[in-house]
Structures are given as structure tokens and as C-alpha cells.
Amino acid sequence: MDISPSSELEPWLRAKLTLISQKTKLAEAIRYALSRWEGLTRFLDDGRIEIDSNVVERAIRPIALNRKNALFAGSDGGGEHWPSSPR
């Protein structure tokens, strides 16, 4: 039977959490990890998953900026001419 690292990590984190002050940044970090355990274990058990979403964020940035610019065209005239402006 193959045991994944994540299956050993959760009990270890829970044990350490009982040994440290609950007001420390370490305790806060452990509670954060445990509260997002499903996503963390998915990342730990599947090496194909990226740890961050920078690739996705960079891909959608032009769409988000375009939407933001459209919302704040500045005036009715600017809003009417903005769609025909080069981007």
C-alpha cells in the first residue's frame, strides 16, 4: 500500500497545533492549511498542479483591464468613443 505524504502530514500538523500557542503566526498558518486541506492535498499528491494561479491571472488580465476601462470611460462622450479607440 502506497502512503502519500499528505496522509502523514495532517495528523502531524494537528499534533503540532496542540503543542504551540494558538496566538502565534505558526498556529495561524497551520489552521489555514488545515482549513484548505482538500486543495492542499490535491496539490501535494498531483505534481501537475501549479501552486499558484499566476498563469491563469496573466491570461485573464487583459479581459479584466478592458472591462475596468469600459466602466470608467470618464464621460458619456468618452464612453461612446471608447469602443472604437485602439486598445
Contacts in CASP RR format, 6 or more apart in sequence:
PFRMAT RR
TARGET T0000
AUTHOR 0000-0000-0000
METHOD contacts of the structure
MODEL  1
MDISPSSELEPWLRAKLTLISQKTKLAEAIRYALSRWEGLTRFLDDGRIE
IDSNVVERAIRPIALNRKNALFAGSDGGGEHWPSSPR
4 41 0 8 1.000
4 44 0 8 1.000
4 45 0 8 1.000
5 44 0 8 1.000
5 45 0 8 1.000
6 40 0 8 1.000
6 41 0 8 1.000
6 44 0 8 1.000
6 45 0 8 1.000
9 44 0 8 1.000
10 34 0 8 1.000
10 37 0 8 1.000
10 41 0 8 1.000
13 30 0 8 1.000
13 33 0 8 1.000
13 34 0 8 1.000
14 34 0 8 1.000
16 30 0 8 1.000
17 27 0 8 1.000
17 30 0 8 1.000
17 31 0 8 1.000
17 34 0 8 1.000
20 26 0 8 1.000
20 27 0 8 1.000
21 27 0 8 1.000
33 40 0 8 1.000
42 49 0 8 1.000
43 49 0 8 1.000
43 51 0 8 1.000
66 87 0 8 1.000
69 82 0 8 1.000
70 79 0 8 1.000
70 82 0 8 1.000
70 83 0 8 1.000
73 79 0 8 1.000
73 82 0 8 1.000
END
